[in-house]
């Protein structure tokens, strides 16, 4: 365990590489579970492991509770997992969607009693959904539809039916342009990203789907790279926040489409510049909870990120980034608990799961 001020970090060593971490939607008011994508380098096997999280008294600090992380169930994946997302479907408890480097998408449904996998649905075994690695998937709220994008330039929607999966090819670049990030904005709209910091906005209600795009030439040759992660706030779907190469974090506002709002990276004055990959980015709902209703719709809300150089931090527009955690290894994945937004899980490259607990009151954070 390590802590700084009111922040408390707990590390849980694993025997395998941690490729992704996600909170599972709780099955009851007393249950908390975490899904992890693990990879065993010794036998090249991959799996999804479900852990339960319980709070026990901390012998080092009687005034605090120490989280106990315990493995509960395991699902072996046929190939290495490239991304992992979780959601909840009514009457079907908890679902996890994952993609693999072999081009497939799998859905896992959890038993509410022992949190084991009671049903697994996969895309066609004889015909991979993608001709190359699936870069990432994203689940709609409610879990009924899943987006998948890949290195082959395909954009797919996978729908969950009664005991089956239905797939729809939205777009196919035939490998000329790869997609590396995707995020739902509404039931019909979503954003994709790829090489050169390019972004695309799609609307399934419109012919052809693609309705707007941001070309990556805004960096004027100073920065080249890849979009690794996109997040869209549910109440401000017109603004996408993006994390990518060379420490770049920016926002794209559809109301002013041609020029992105640079939050971190080369050219941001008065800020320390991160130079490594920003692997994941999420709106920090904990920092926003006390001020979102009074914040101007043009101001970018605080976002959390994790990076290749081991930083877990928060960026707020017009302010220097705040480093919540600095590790000696890469932090390749993060997830903020939607039910308890003061709690964060992250995947550490040196085979560990980290749980960071912040003060419950957003006002206690100096942002």
N, C-alpha and C positions, 0 to 999 in steps of 0.2 A: 504494500500500500504506500502511496505517496500523496501528499496534499500540499496545497499552496493557499494559505488563508482559509476561506470557507470552501474551497474546492477540494474534493477527495477523489483520488484515483485508486482503483483496485485493478491489479493485473492477475490474469488467470492463464498460466502457461499451458500450451497445448502440445501434443506430440506431432501435430501436422501443421502445415501452412494454412493460415486463415485467409481465404480469398474474399469473403464477404460476410457481413454481420447485419442482422435485421431484427427489430422487435416484432414479436407476434402479437396480434390483437388479443387481449385477455379473454379467457374463457369464462372467468368469473371475477368478482371484485377482489378476490384474494390471490389470484394467479397472475404470475408474470413469467413470460417465456421468451427465449431468444433463439432465433434460427441462425446457424452458421454454415457457410460453405467451406469445407476443409479439403485439403489435397495432401496425400501422403507421397512424398518424393521417393521413398524407398521402393514402393511397388506401383507407383504411378496410378493410384486409385483415388477417386474423389467421392465425397458424400455430403449430405446435409444432416447436421446433427442438431437436435432440439435440446436446449438446456432450460431448466427451471431456475428462477431467481427468487431467493428468499432472503429476508433480512434477519440477521441474528445480532445479538449484542457484540460489540467490538471489544475484546479484552484490552486493547491498547488505548481505547477511549470509551469509557462507560457511557458517555453522553451521546454516542453515535451508534448506529446500527451498521453492521458489516454485512454486505451482500454475500450470500453463499450461492455459487453457481454449480449446478449438478446436472450431468448428462442424463437425459430421459429416453431418447430414442434416436435411431439412426436410419437413414435411407441411402443405400449405395447408388451413386450416379454412374451411368455407363461411360461417361467421359467427363473431362474436367469442366467445372462450372465457371462460366464467364460472367454471370450476374445473377442476383437473387432479389426478389421483391415479395412482399407479403401484403395480404388484405384479408377481408372477411366477407363471406357470402351468406346471406340469411338462410337458415336451416341447414347450412353445410359447414358451420363452424369456421375454422381457420384454413386459409389456403396460402400456399407459397408457390410462386412461379419462378422457374429458373431456366437459364439458357446454358448451352454448352458450346465448347469449341468445335464440336462435331456438327453443329448446325441444327440441333433439336431444341424444342421447348417442352418442359415438363411441368405439370401441375400436381401439387401434393395437398391432400385434404387430411386434416388431423382429427383423430378421435378425441372427443372432449373429456374423456375419463383419464386415459393413460398417456395422452398426447403422442400417440404413435401414428404412423401414416396408415390410414384406413383405406385410402383410394389414391391411385396414381394414374393420371392421364398423360399421354405423350402424343406428340405429333407423329405422323406416319413414319414407321420404322423403315419402310422401303424407299421413302422419298423425303430426305431432310428438308426442313422448312427453308434453310439457307444452303447455298452451295459452298459456303465458307463458314468461319466462326461467326456465331451470333454475338454481336458486340454487347448488346444490353436489351433487357425487356423492361416494360413498365406496366403495372396493373392499375386499372381503373379503380376508383373507390367503389366498393361493392364486389370487386373481383370478377365481374362477368366477362370483361374483355381485356386482352393483353396485347400490347404493341411489341413487336420485335424488329430490330434493325441489325444489319450485319455488314461485314466487309465486302460482300457481293453486291452491295448497293440496293438490296431489297428492303422494302418496308411492308410488314405484314400485320394484320390484326387477327388474333386468335380468340375465338369466342367459346365460352364454356357452355356446353349443352348438357342434356341428361345422359351422363355417362360417356360423353364424347367431346371432341374438340372440333370446331369448324374453323377453317382458315380462309382468309381473304388477302390476296396480293393487292396492296394499295399502289405500289410503285416499284419499278425495277430499273435500276441504272445499268444493269448488265455488267457490273464490276467496274464501270468507268469512274464512279465516285462512291466511296465507302461512307457509311454512317457509323458514328461512334457513340452517339447519345440520343436519347428520346425521352419525352415527358408528356403525359396527358395534361391538357388544360381544361377540357370539358368532356362531355359525352361524345362529342364529334370532332373536337379540335385537339391538335398536339403540335409539339415542336421537335425538330430533329437538328442534329449538329454533326459536323465532320471535320475534315482537314481544312486548314487555312482559316479557322475561326468562322467558317460560314454557318449560318443558321437558316432553317426553313420553317415556315408556318403552314400547317395543313388543316383543311376543313373537309371532312368526308361528305358534307352536304353540297359541296361545290364540284362541278365537273373537273376532273383531273386532280382534285385534291389540294394541290399546291396553290396557295393564295398570296404568299409574301415571302421574301427572302432577304437576308442580310449577307452581302458578299464580304469576304474576308480581307478586302484591300484597304480597310480603314486603318490598319496598322502601318501603311505606307512603307512597307518593306522592312520595318524595324523589328517586327516580331512575326514569326511563322510558327505554326503549331497545330494542335488538335484540340477539339472540344471533347472533354472527358465526361462532363456532367452538366445537366440542366435541371433547374427547379422552377416551378411556377406556383405562385401563391394562390390558394383557392378563391380569395376575395379580390385578387388583382391579376386576372389571367392575361391581361395585356402586357405584363412585364415578365420576361424570362431572365433569370440570373444564370450565369454560365461560369464554369471553371475549366481551365485548360492548361496548355503548356506554358512554360516560362513564368510561372506564378501569376498568370493572367486570370483575373476575375472581372467580368463585365455584365452589364444588364442591357437588354434589348427591349425597348418600349415600342409597341406597335403603333402608337400615336405619332411617334417621330422615328420613322423606320431606318433612315439612312445612316445615322450616327449612333453607335453604342455609347453607353455610359460606363467609362472605365473606372473600376473600383480598386484594382490592384494590378501591378505589372509595370512594364517599361512605359514611362511617360506620365506616371501619376506623381505629382509633386507633393513633397512633404510626407512621404510614406517610405517605410523600409520596403525594398523590393524583394519579393520572393522569386527565386530563380528556377525552382523545380516544378514538376507536374502537380497540378491541383487535381487530385484523383476524384474527389466527390465534394458536392456543395449542396446545402439545404438551407432554406429559410429557417432562422433561429426563432421558433415560435415562443420560446421562453423569454427572450429579450423583448419580443414584440407585445407580449400579452397585456402590458399596462398602458401602451401608448398607440396601438394600431388605429383605434377609432379617431384619434386626434391628429394623426400624421397626414401630411399632404399626400395626395395621390401621385404626385410627381417625385416624391422622395423614395429612394430605394430602401426597403426595410432591411434590418440586420440579417446577415447570412453567415452560416458556419461552413468551414471548409477543412479538409485534411489533405496533406501533401506528401510528396516523395521524400522531402527532407525532414519528415517527422514532426510537422507542426499541425496541431489542431487549434484553430483560431476562429475569431469572429471579426467580420468586416462590416462597418457601418459607414454609409456615404458621408464623406467630408471629415472622417476621423481616422487616425492611425489604426491599423489592425491590432487586435488584442490576442495574444498567444495564451490560450488556456492550458496548453500542454505542449511540451517539446521533448521528443523522444530521439534516441540515437539511431532509430531505424525508421523506415517509411511507415506512415499510417495510410493504409490503402482503402479503408472503408469506414463510414460513420453512419449512425442512425440516431435520431432524436426520438425519444418515446413520446408518441402523441398524447397518451394519457397522463404522463408525468414528464413534461418537457424540460424539467431541470436535469433529467438523467440522459446520458449519452453512452452508447456503446461504440467501440471502434476496433478495427482489426489492425494489429501490429505485425509488421513483416517478420519479426523474430518470433513467430509461432506463439502469439499471445492474444487474448481478448482483453480489452480494457473497458472498464466501466467508470465513467466520470460523473460524479454527483455534485451538482451546484446547489446553492441556497434555493429553497422553494420559492421565495419571493423574488420576482424579477427586479424589484427596486433595489435588492441587495447587491446587484451587479453594477459595477461602475462602467457603463458603456457610454 
